[in-house]
Structures are given as structure tokens and as C-alpha cells.
Amino acid sequence: MNIEELERVIRLLKAEDLTEITIWDGKKRMTVCRESVSEKENRDRDVSSHVEEEKKNQFIFTSPLVGTFYRRSSPEEEPFVDEGSLVKPGDTLCIIEAMKALNEINATESGRLLRILVEDGQTAEYGDPLFLFERT
């Protein structure tokens, strides 16, 4: 599927006020999803409340890409980080699965994890807050 076809599918999704559509050409299958207005309003409200919590010695780590958020590499493994964990740049915080690719997301600065802001298996959009840290 090329970019023009993808744009046409997105326009159809919006025009019909759908939140998900699956296209199958006999060989390949593609699903395109978008948030409903109420989901977006709820997420935006959550983001606002988290941003208000951010203080001078705290920072929010946001999602660098769109995909599914996972706290561990497999269900049998321990989470990469838990609340209270100390991290340094380069430490793995989570995995975000995007288009069947598992992307390790690493810390960019040192800190102590105060709060995990998303649920395991939840979709994360680019820029969504994932973790609240206290600078160390």
C-alpha cells in the first residue's frame, strides 16, 4: 500500500466517523485506528493533569513514537522499571511495539521513577506522557 492509498483510508475513516478499519487485498492486511473524540478528550485531560503535576525537580518522559506500550520484554520477565527505580541515560524503560517491531525505549536522563502513567498494553501516541521522574 502506498502513501496515497493510506491517506485515502484515513480520509474514509474520518468521513465515516470510524475508529478502526481493516483493509485486506488478498495478500496483505492492514488495520488503521484512530481515537474517538471522547477518548481524545479523556487523554488530553489526563495529559493536562500530569503536566500540572510536573514540578521543577521532576520531568515527564514522553513517548517518542506511536505504538503499544509494554513494561517488560515478555510476560514471564520482570518489568524494566518499577516505581522507585533509579535510572540513568541509556537504561531501558519499556518497549513500544509499532508495526510488529519491538522498539526498546531508553532513558535520556537520570532520575527516580515516581509514577508510571500508562497501563501495560495500552496504545501510546507520540508525545503521550509515559513516566514521571524526579531528577537525581
C-alpha positions as a Markdown table, in Angstrom:
| # | Residue | x | y | z |
|---|---|---|---|---|
| 1 | Met | 0.0 | 0.0 | 0.0 |
| 2 | Asn | 1.4 | 3.4 | -0.9 |
| 3 | Ile | 1.0 | 6.7 | 0.9 |
| 4 | Glu | -1.8 | 7.9 | -1.3 |
| 5 | Glu | -3.8 | 4.8 | -0.6 |
| 6 | Leu | -3.1 | 5.2 | 3.1 |
| 7 | Glu | -4.3 | 8.8 | 3.0 |
| 8 | Arg | -7.5 | 7.7 | 1.2 |
| 9 | Val | -8.1 | 5.2 | 4.0 |
| 10 | Ile | -7.6 | 7.8 | 6.7 |
| 11 | Arg | -10.0 | 10.2 | 4.9 |
| 12 | Leu | -12.6 | 7.4 | 4.8 |
| 13 | Leu | -12.0 | 6.7 | 8.5 |
| 14 | Lys | -12.7 | 10.3 | 9.3 |
| 15 | Ala | -15.6 | 10.8 | 6.9 |
| 16 | Glu | -17.5 | 7.8 | 8.2 |
| 17 | Asp | -16.5 | 8.7 | 11.8 |
| 18 | Leu | -15.0 | 5.2 | 12.3 |
| 19 | Thr | -12.4 | 4.4 | 14.9 |
| 20 | Glu | -10.9 | 1.4 | 13.2 |
| 21 | Ile | -10.9 | 0.0 | 9.6 |
| 22 | Thr | -9.2 | -3.1 | 8.2 |
| 23 | Ile | -8.2 | -3.4 | 4.6 |
| 24 | Trp | -7.3 | -6.7 | 3.0 |
| 25 | Asp | -6.1 | -7.1 | -0.6 |
| 26 | Gly | -6.0 | -10.9 | -0.5 |
| 27 | Lys | -2.3 | -11.0 | 0.4 |
| 28 | Lys | -1.8 | -8.2 | 3.0 |
| 29 | Arg | -3.9 | -7.0 | 5.8 |
| 30 | Met | -3.7 | -3.5 | 7.3 |
| 31 | Thr | -5.7 | -2.1 | 10.2 |
| 32 | Val | -5.8 | 1.7 | 10.8 |
| 33 | Cys | -7.1 | 3.0 | 14.1 |
| 34 | Arg | -7.9 | 6.5 | 15.5 |
| 35 | Glu | -9.1 | 7.8 | 18.8 |
| 36 | Ser | -12.8 | 8.7 | 19.2 |
| 37 | Val | -13.5 | 12.3 | 20.3 |
| 38 | Ser | -14.3 | 11.1 | 23.8 |
| 39 | Glu | -11.0 | 9.1 | 24.1 |
| 40 | Lys | -9.0 | 12.1 | 22.8 |
| 41 | Glu | -10.7 | 14.4 | 25.3 |
| 42 | Asn | -10.0 | 12.0 | 28.2 |
| 43 | Arg | -6.4 | 11.6 | 27.1 |
| 44 | Asp | -5.9 | 15.3 | 26.7 |
| 45 | Arg | -7.4 | 15.9 | 30.2 |
| 46 | Asp | -5.1 | 13.2 | 31.6 |
| 47 | Val | -2.1 | 14.9 | 29.9 |
| 48 | Ser | -3.1 | 18.2 | 31.4 |
| 49 | Ser | -3.3 | 16.8 | 34.9 |
| 50 | His | 0.1 | 15.1 | 34.6 |
| 51 | Val | 1.7 | 18.3 | 33.2 |
| 52 | Glu | 0.3 | 20.2 | 36.2 |
| 53 | Glu | 2.0 | 17.7 | 38.5 |
| 54 | Glu | 5.4 | 18.3 | 36.9 |
| 55 | Lys | 7.5 | 20.4 | 39.3 |
| 56 | Lys | 10.9 | 22.0 | 38.9 |
| 57 | Asn | 12.8 | 18.9 | 40.1 |
| 58 | Gln | 10.6 | 16.5 | 38.1 |
| 59 | Phe | 10.2 | 15.7 | 34.5 |
| 60 | Ile | 7.8 | 13.7 | 32.4 |
| 61 | Phe | 9.2 | 11.2 | 29.9 |
| 62 | Thr | 7.0 | 11.1 | 26.8 |
| 63 | Ser | 6.5 | 8.5 | 24.0 |
| 64 | Pro | 8.9 | 9.0 | 21.1 |
| 65 | Leu | 6.6 | 7.1 | 18.8 |
| 66 | Val | 3.1 | 5.7 | 18.3 |
| 67 | Gly | 2.5 | 2.0 | 19.3 |
| 68 | Thr | 1.6 | -0.4 | 22.1 |
| 69 | Phe | 3.3 | 0.2 | 25.4 |
| 70 | Tyr | 4.9 | -2.8 | 27.3 |
| 71 | Arg | 6.7 | -2.7 | 30.6 |
| 72 | Arg | 8.6 | -6.0 | 30.0 |
| 73 | Ser | 10.1 | -7.9 | 27.1 |
| 74 | Ser | 7.8 | -10.9 | 27.7 |
| 75 | Pro | 5.0 | -11.8 | 30.1 |
| 76 | Glu | 7.4 | -14.1 | 32.0 |
| 77 | Glu | 10.0 | -11.3 | 32.5 |
| 78 | Glu | 10.2 | -8.7 | 35.3 |
| 79 | Pro | 9.3 | -5.1 | 34.3 |
| 80 | Phe | 12.2 | -3.0 | 33.1 |
| 81 | Val | 11.5 | -0.4 | 35.8 |
| 82 | Asp | 9.1 | 0.0 | 38.7 |
| 83 | Glu | 8.1 | 3.0 | 40.7 |
| 84 | Gly | 11.0 | 3.9 | 42.9 |
| 85 | Ser | 13.6 | 2.6 | 40.3 |
| 86 | Leu | 16.7 | 4.7 | 39.7 |
| 87 | Val | 17.6 | 5.1 | 36.1 |
| 88 | Lys | 20.5 | 6.6 | 34.1 |
| 89 | Pro | 20.7 | 7.6 | 30.4 |
| 90 | Gly | 20.6 | 4.5 | 28.3 |
| 91 | Asp | 18.6 | 2.3 | 30.7 |
| 92 | Thr | 15.7 | 0.6 | 29.1 |
| 93 | Leu | 12.3 | 1.9 | 30.4 |
| 94 | Cys | 9.8 | 0.0 | 28.2 |
| 95 | Ile | 9.1 | -1.4 | 24.8 |
| 96 | Ile | 6.8 | 0.2 | 22.3 |
| 97 | Glu | 5.6 | -2.1 | 19.6 |
| 98 | Ala | 4.9 | -0.3 | 16.3 |
| 99 | Met | 4.1 | -2.2 | 13.1 |
| 100 | Lys | 5.2 | -5.5 | 14.5 |
| 101 | Ala | 8.6 | -4.1 | 15.5 |
| 102 | Leu | 9.6 | -4.1 | 19.2 |
| 103 | Asn | 11.4 | -0.8 | 20.0 |
| 104 | Glu | 13.3 | -0.5 | 23.3 |
| 105 | Ile | 12.8 | 2.9 | 24.7 |
| 106 | Asn | 15.7 | 4.2 | 26.8 |
| 107 | Ala | 16.1 | 6.9 | 29.4 |
| 108 | Thr | 17.5 | 10.1 | 28.3 |
| 109 | Glu | 18.4 | 11.5 | 31.7 |
| 110 | Ser | 18.9 | 10.2 | 35.3 |
| 111 | Gly | 16.1 | 10.1 | 37.7 |
| 112 | Arg | 14.0 | 8.2 | 40.2 |
| 113 | Leu | 10.7 | 6.8 | 38.8 |
| 114 | Leu | 7.8 | 8.3 | 40.7 |
| 115 | Arg | 4.9 | 7.1 | 38.6 |
| 116 | Ile | 4.1 | 5.0 | 35.6 |
| 117 | Leu | 1.4 | 7.0 | 33.7 |
| 118 | Val | 0.1 | 4.3 | 31.2 |
| 119 | Glu | -1.1 | 0.8 | 31.6 |
| 120 | Asp | 0.7 | -2.2 | 30.1 |
| 121 | Gly | -0.7 | -3.0 | 26.7 |
| 122 | Gln | -2.1 | 0.5 | 26.2 |
| 123 | Thr | -1.7 | 2.4 | 23.0 |
| 124 | Ala | 0.7 | 5.3 | 23.3 |
| 125 | Glu | 0.6 | 8.2 | 20.9 |
| 126 | Tyr | 3.7 | 10.3 | 20.0 |
| 127 | Gly | 4.2 | 12.8 | 22.9 |
| 128 | Asp | 2.0 | 11.0 | 25.4 |
| 129 | Pro | 3.4 | 11.0 | 29.0 |
| 130 | Leu | 4.7 | 7.6 | 29.9 |
| 131 | Phe | 6.6 | 8.2 | 33.2 |
| 132 | Leu | 7.0 | 10.8 | 35.8 |
| 133 | Phe | 10.6 | 11.1 | 37.2 |
| 134 | Glu | 12.3 | 13.0 | 39.9 |
| 135 | Arg | 15.7 | 14.3 | 38.9 |
| 136 | Thr | 18.6 | 12.8 | 40.8 |
